[in-house]
Amino acid sequence: MTYYPDMSPYSYDETCRDMLNVGWLASNHGYTKGLVDDRVVEALKILGIAYENQMRGIHHCEFCDAGRPFYLAGPDGETKVLLGSAEIRAVGGDGICYAAPNLILHYIVEHQYCPPEEFCQAAVRTAGLKASEELSVVE
């Protein structure tokens, strides 16, 4: 997978929409670590089931060295989405759209990746979850 710094302009694939990158990690680049609010993880699971920009290949996690695929289970318990093969899109209240690889879920849960607060808020908003108070994202 190609590395893009968080909040850089999206250029992975052609799109007519301006977007910002989040979570395009690579083992030869550092990333922000921290604790991410459970609502963000839940939102990304919801958005991960409704993925966008499906690719033909798969990107394995460069941090695990496991060489095996990771899956996201759907709410029905039977549907499985292959992580590392599509994108998650989230739109903030300000209209800014963010694009993240769906492997971002694995990065957050297993490697303590801490995405930017703006993306976390946008993910919760796009998934339709309540975020009346500020999300706790601790770096």
C-alpha positions as CSV (number, residue, x, y, z in Angstrom):
1,M,0.0,0.0,0.0
2,T,1.2,3.5,-0.7
3,Y,2.0,5.7,2.3
4,Y,0.3,9.1,2.5
5,P,0.7,11.5,5.5
6,D,-2.4,12.1,7.5
7,M,-4.5,15.1,6.3
8,S,-2.6,15.2,2.9
9,P,-4.7,15.6,-0.2
10,Y,-6.1,12.2,-1.5
11,S,-4.5,11.0,-4.7
12,Y,-4.6,7.2,-4.5
13,D,-7.3,6.8,-7.1
14,E,-9.2,9.1,-9.5
15,T,-12.1,10.9,-7.9
16,C,-14.1,14.1,-8.6
17,R,-14.2,14.8,-4.9
18,D,-11.6,16.6,-2.8
19,M,-10.6,14.4,0.1
20,L,-7.9,14.1,2.8
21,N,-5.9,11.0,3.6
22,V,-6.0,9.3,7.0
23,G,-4.5,6.0,8.0
24,W,-2.4,5.2,5.0
25,L,0.5,3.8,7.1
26,A,3.7,2.0,6.1
27,S,6.3,0.3,8.3
28,N,9.1,2.7,7.2
29,H,7.1,5.8,8.4
30,G,6.2,6.7,12.0
31,Y,2.7,7.3,13.1
32,T,0.8,8.8,16.0
33,K,-0.1,6.3,18.7
34,G,-2.7,6.6,21.4
35,L,-6.0,5.4,22.7
36,V,-9.1,5.9,20.5
37,D,-12.6,6.2,21.8
38,D,-14.7,3.0,21.4
39,R,-17.3,5.0,19.4
40,V,-14.7,5.6,16.7
41,V,-13.9,1.9,16.4
42,E,-17.7,1.1,16.3
43,A,-18.2,3.8,13.6
44,L,-15.3,2.4,11.5
45,K,-16.8,-1.1,11.8
46,I,-20.1,0.3,10.4
47,L,-18.4,2.2,7.7
48,G,-16.1,-0.8,6.9
49,I,-19.1,-2.9,6.1
50,A,-20.3,-0.3,3.7
51,Y,-16.9,0.1,2.2
52,E,-16.0,2.1,-1.0
53,N,-13.4,1.9,-3.7
54,Q,-13.0,-1.9,-3.7
55,M,-9.6,-2.9,-5.2
56,R,-8.7,-6.2,-6.8
57,G,-5.7,-6.9,-4.6
58,I,-5.1,-7.0,-0.9
59,H,-2.6,-5.2,1.3
60,H,-1.4,-7.1,4.3
61,C,-0.4,-5.3,7.5
62,E,3.3,-4.3,7.4
63,F,3.5,-4.2,11.1
64,C,2.4,-7.7,12.0
65,D,4.6,-9.7,9.7
66,A,1.8,-12.2,9.8
67,G,1.2,-12.3,6.0
68,R,-2.4,-13.3,6.6
69,P,-5.6,-11.4,5.8
70,F,-7.8,-9.8,8.5
71,Y,-11.6,-9.7,8.2
72,L,-14.4,-7.5,9.6
73,A,-17.5,-9.4,10.6
74,G,-20.8,-7.9,9.6
75,P,-23.7,-7.4,12.0
76,D,-25.3,-10.6,10.8
77,G,-22.2,-12.6,11.9
78,E,-21.9,-14.2,8.5
79,T,-20.8,-11.3,6.2
80,K,-17.1,-10.8,6.2
81,V,-15.2,-7.9,4.7
82,L,-11.6,-8.3,3.8
83,L,-9.5,-5.6,5.4
84,G,-6.8,-4.1,3.2
85,S,-8.9,-4.2,0.0
86,A,-11.1,-1.2,0.1
87,E,-11.6,2.3,1.6
88,I,-13.7,3.9,4.3
89,R,-15.0,7.4,3.6
90,A,-16.2,9.8,6.3
91,V,-17.6,13.3,6.0
92,G,-17.2,15.9,8.7
93,G,-19.8,18.5,9.7
94,D,-17.7,21.0,7.8
95,G,-18.1,19.0,4.6
96,I,-14.5,17.8,4.5
97,C,-14.3,14.2,3.2
98,Y,-11.7,11.8,4.5
99,A,-10.5,8.6,2.8
100,A,-8.9,5.8,4.8
101,P,-7.9,2.2,3.9
102,N,-10.3,-0.2,5.6
103,L,-7.2,-1.7,7.3
104,I,-7.3,1.4,9.5
105,L,-9.5,-0.7,11.9
106,H,-6.7,-3.2,12.4
107,Y,-4.1,-0.4,12.8
108,I,-6.2,1.2,15.6
109,V,-7.0,-2.0,17.5
110,E,-3.8,-3.9,17.1
111,H,-1.1,-1.2,16.6
112,Q,-2.6,1.7,18.7
113,Y,-2.7,4.0,15.7
114,C,-4.4,7.3,16.7
115,P,-6.1,9.1,13.7
116,P,-6.6,12.8,13.7
117,E,-9.5,14.1,15.9
118,E,-11.2,15.6,12.8
119,F,-11.4,12.2,11.2
120,C,-12.6,10.5,14.3
121,Q,-15.5,13.0,14.6
122,A,-16.3,12.6,10.9
123,A,-16.4,8.8,11.2
124,V,-18.8,8.9,14.1
125,R,-21.0,11.4,12.4
126,T,-21.0,9.5,9.1
127,A,-21.9,6.3,10.8
128,G,-24.8,8.0,12.5
129,L,-23.6,7.5,16.0
130,K,-24.1,10.0,18.8
131,A,-21.1,12.1,19.7
132,S,-22.7,14.9,21.7
133,E,-19.5,15.4,23.8
134,E,-16.0,15.5,22.5
135,L,-14.5,12.1,21.6
136,S,-11.6,11.1,23.8
137,V,-8.5,10.6,21.6
138,V,-5.4,10.4,23.7
139,E,-2.0,10.6,22.0
